[in-house]
Amino acid sequence: MEARESELEAKLRGKTLQVYWYMLRGGGRSFGVREVQRALGFRSPSVALHHLEKLRELGLVEKKATGDYQVAREVKVGFLKLFLKVGGFRFPRFLLYAAFSTSLLAAYLTFYPQDLSLHNLMALAFGFFATVILWYEALKALREAPF
């Protein structure tokens, strides 16, 4: 299994990853070659077809009788490991952690008496820096998304 995953990760890069990500975000519907070409700004339909066929050979998409392509299975390799799927929405897992950390910091500031004690300053520093780091990682994951 590990060899298959590393092979997938090696082949699922660049424009092919961009096509796969676009299809994953499509919510299980099928896509035509020209639709993929237009959506991703490829110069010709043959470029989109090449990447769709590459995904089909990897077993990630299937070609329907109508000629459209649909995601056959989802894999979590490379940057895809950084994302969670809830319903049809995908978001970086760090976004969940950042929101949780932010809410804890806000609750601490709201409900705990603020003074200049060492305990209070350490809690604020820890909460602030953890929250900043988590938001940075969440935004970084969003920037790395291929589409």
ABEGO torsion letter per residue (X at the ends): XAAAAAAAAAABBEAAAAAAAAAAAAGGBBBBAAAAAAAAGBABAAAAAAAAAAAAAAGABBBBAAGBBBBABBBBBEAAAABBBBEABBBBAAAAAAAAAAAAAAAAAAABBBBABAAAAAAAAAAAAAAAAAAAAAAAAAAABAX
